[in-house]
Amino acid sequence: MLDLLRAWDLAQEDLLILRPDEDLASAVRKLLERAESHPGSPCGIVEDENGRFLGTLSTHRALRAIGGAIEKAGIFESSRQIDVDRAVHALCRMVGGHTVRDHMFTRVLEVAPHTPLPEILRRFADNMGHFAVVTEAGRALGLLELDDVFKTFAASMLSERPINC
């Protein structure tokens, strides 16, 4: 049964779409809202105005950008105490002046809708990634998380294994 499954069978179709010129603060707000309503790792699909897939912005990358701004401002260097005013100022300056394009990931693992499950797993292992974007003709059709693949394998293995009483 597992060898019959394709990327499209497991992909999440309800995508969070972001635009490259969208400000980072707006994108972070959308990612946080997404985290509350969807299980898994919140990830936004970045598309241009024509719907062409450009990359992704995950909560992980957004947090790295924010952490980088705090580190660059030197807020933690001088003492154990945090200068809250400097921290807030640095974050406002960073988040207000950056766009999704500044922090999106463009070397995303892409798979075609018809890619078989074993091939998807191999590509995850080769790329050390935890999600892939299902694309066709330059457009994002779905998001496939490694957790979804593992859950599918686990469910199949548990249903095929005889129970010894």
C-alpha positions in Angstrom: 0.0 0.0 0.0 2.8 2.5 0.9 4.4 2.2 -2.5 1.1 3.4 -4.1 1.1 6.7 -2.2 2.3 9.8 -3.9 3.3 13.2 -2.6 -0.1 14.6 -3.4 -1.8 12.0 -1.3 0.0 13.3 1.9 0.4 17.0 1.1 -1.4 19.7 3.1 -3.3 21.8 0.6 -4.3 24.6 3.0 -1.2 26.8 2.4 -0.2 30.0 4.1 0.7 32.3 1.2 3.2 35.1 1.7 4.4 37.7 -0.7 8.2 38.5 -1.0 7.7 42.2 -0.3 5.4 41.7 2.7 7.0 43.1 5.9 8.5 40.6 8.3 6.2 41.7 11.2 3.1 40.8 9.2 4.5 37.5 8.1 5.5 36.6 11.7 1.9 37.4 12.9 0.5 35.1 10.2 2.9 32.3 11.1 1.9 32.6 14.8 -1.8 32.5 13.8 -1.0 29.5 11.7 0.7 27.7 14.6 -2.4 28.1 16.7 -4.7 26.6 14.1 -2.6 24.0 12.4 -0.4 21.2 13.8 3.2 20.8 12.7 5.8 23.4 11.8 4.3 26.6 10.6 5.7 27.5 7.2 4.6 30.1 4.7 4.9 29.6 1.0 6.3 32.6 -0.7 4.8 33.4 -4.1 5.2 36.3 -6.5 2.2 38.2 -7.8 1.7 35.6 -10.6 1.5 32.7 -8.1 5.0 31.4 -9.0 6.7 29.6 -6.1 9.8 31.5 -4.8 10.6 29.9 -1.5 9.4 29.5 2.1 9.5 31.3 5.4 9.4 29.2 8.5 9.0 30.2 12.1 12.5 28.9 12.6 14.0 31.3 10.0 11.9 34.2 11.3 13.2 33.6 14.9 16.7 33.3 13.6 16.3 36.8 12.0 14.9 38.3 15.2 17.6 36.6 17.3 20.3 38.0 14.9 18.9 41.5 15.4 19.1 41.2 19.2 22.7 39.8 19.0 23.8 42.5 16.5 22.5 45.2 18.9 24.7 43.8 21.6 22.0 43.6 24.1 23.4 40.6 26.0 27.1 41.5 25.8 27.7 44.0 28.6 26.0 42.4 31.5 23.6 39.8 32.8 20.8 42.3 32.8 18.9 42.9 29.5 18.5 46.5 28.5 14.8 46.1 27.6 14.6 49.5 25.9 17.5 48.7 23.6 16.0 45.2 22.9 12.6 46.6 21.9 14.2 49.4 19.8 16.4 46.8 18.0 13.5 44.5 17.3 11.2 47.3 16.1 14.0 48.6 13.8 14.7 45.1 12.4 11.2 43.8 12.0 9.9 47.1 10.6 12.7 47.3 8.0 12.8 43.8 6.7 10.7 41.9 4.3 9.9 38.2 3.7 12.4 38.3 0.8 15.2 39.2 3.2 14.7 36.0 5.2 12.9 33.5 3.0 14.6 30.1 2.2 15.0 29.5 -1.6 16.8 26.1 -1.7 13.6 24.3 -0.8 13.1 20.6 -1.4 10.5 20.4 -4.2 8.7 17.3 -5.2 6.2 16.7 -8.0 2.7 15.6 -7.1 3.3 12.1 -8.5 6.5 11.4 -6.6 6.3 8.0 -4.8 6.5 7.9 -1.1 9.9 5.9 -1.0 11.5 8.5 -3.3 10.2 11.4 -1.0 11.7 9.7 2.0 15.1 9.3 0.2 15.0 13.0 -0.8 14.2 14.0 2.7 17.3 12.1 3.9 19.5 13.5 1.2 18.5 17.0 1.9 18.3 16.8 5.7 15.0 18.7 5.5 11.9 18.4 7.4 9.4 19.6 4.8 9.0 19.6 1.0 6.8 21.7 -1.2 4.8 19.9 -3.8 5.1 21.9 -7.0 4.0 21.7 -10.6 4.7 24.1 -13.4 6.3 26.5 -11.0 3.4 26.7 -8.6 3.1 25.4 -5.0 0.3 22.9 -4.7 0.9 21.6 -1.2 3.3 21.2 1.8 4.6 17.8 2.9 6.1 17.5 6.3 8.5 14.7 7.3 6.3 14.1 10.3 3.4 13.3 8.0 5.5 10.7 6.1 6.6 9.1 9.4 3.0 8.9 10.7 1.9 7.3 7.4 4.7 4.7 7.7 4.0 4.1 11.4 0.2 3.6 10.8 0.9 1.2 8.0 3.4 -0.8 10.1 1.0 -1.0 13.0 -1.9 -2.1 10.9 0.1 -4.9 9.2 1.7 -6.2 12.4 -0.2 -9.1 14.1 -1.1 -8.6 17.7 0.1 -11.3 20.0 -2.2 -11.9 23.0 
